[in-house]
Amino acid sequence: MMAVPTVVILPVELSGLGDQRSRVVGMEAEIKVELARALRAFDLVIRSPTLEGTPLAQLASRYAVTGRAWIDSGGPRMNFQLVETGSNRQLWSESFDFDSGQNGTLSRAAARIARLLVIQIQASESRLPMPDNPEAGHYALLGRAIYESERGPDAARRAQALFEKALNLDPNSIPGLQGLAITKVAQAHSGWIPAELRSSALSEAADAVDRSVRLDPRNAFSHVLRGAMARVLCEIDKAIASLEFALSLNPNSYAALAELGIAKVDAGRAHEAVGHIEEALELTPPEPNIQMLYFYAAYAALHISDDVAAVKWFLKARQANPSYPNTALWLAAAYLGTGEELAARASLAEYLKEKPRFSIDGFKRFVPMTNPIAAKQRERIMDAWRRLGIPESPPPEQISP
């Protein structure tokens, strides 16, 4: 396992493209740009080939990306592969249709390919044995692999421990700082830690985010995290400003688009949020982490009373990651809105197994809503929970004799 994996992007092979040739020339350059700024939890050295035709085994890189473009009956089409150079083993391959007539298509396709490459490289590296003397990058990569694959309270704890190990070795590890902030915010916002620890967790997350921004002010994901922090603290205008700045640094950041959508829900602008989240989904290939985008899409739909769409998205979120406990709570409200009371009660019962003391008052304290439009939308959702039997105050604790 290498502390800093290396990947070389080889020129795309162009076959029989005719007058379409100019539209796909330079795709490898676009992939390099998007790969350099893609969300990832590890450092990555991105190289260009030093000599055309060099055998893969002789490239000074652990991984190589090869590509081919051609014309079929539907128009331009591309295929890319990720190869482990030492063994010549193909780790991933996928084909893409390319609508060259739309503005921004090239960069969006490159962004999607870059995200897939990050996923595959992260998975490959995380399966390798740890070296005798691990570096910060090893722990940060493993932490992110665990957190993205499971998205639940136990995974967040295990990932956090790995990010802390990374920072013990290198306090300036940006992936380590970002990972620590992600897990702290998730634990605080999802109720995966006791209420009395929430304030300190958010303070630690804020410190980690501020440090990562100081170390690299143009790292778009650090500004995404700053926006997420502000949203959790109900500083919605600040959150939107941070997320829009992140998009100015990386217009193809699916994380920034998704977080911006959620922030706009809390700002009473849920009708705008759906478009941001759908755009994020267009940039995100199917992966375990896509569960949160499905959840966000459902959350936005629920706030504009589109309960049918909310049920669809919540079910997709649950299918992508059954271990994420909060989906069942919100799905119950969406089911009731579509008239499916039995399904609503079953979904809520599933959530209450994990959170038997859930109450309306506790929810209001935990997730305050300052915007009057969003507060009215949230009241409709809480009323659905009331109709399903959720009490205003938590039930008294049972004391064993």
Buried (B, 14 or more C-beta within 10 A) or exposed (E): BBBEBBBBBBBBEBEEBEEBBEBBBEBBBBBBBBBEBBBBBBBBEBBEBEEEEBEBEEBEBBBBBBBBBBBEEEEBBBBBBBBBBEEEEEBBEBEBEBEBEEEEBBBBBBBBBBBBBBBBBBBBBBEEEEEEEBBBBBBBBBBBBBBBBBBBBEBBBBBBEBBBBBBEBBEEBBBBBBBBBBBBBBBBBBBBBEEEEBEEBBEBBBBBBBBBBEBEEEBBBBBBBBBBBBBBBBBBEBBBBBBBBBBEBBBBBBBBBBBBBBBBBBBBBBEBBBEBBBBBBEBBBEBBBBBBBBBBBBBBBBBBBBBEBBBBBBBBBBEBBEBBBBBBBBBBBBBBBEEBEEBBBBBBEBBBEEBEEBBBEBBBEEEEBEBEBBBEBBEBBBBBBEEBEBBEEBEEEEEEE
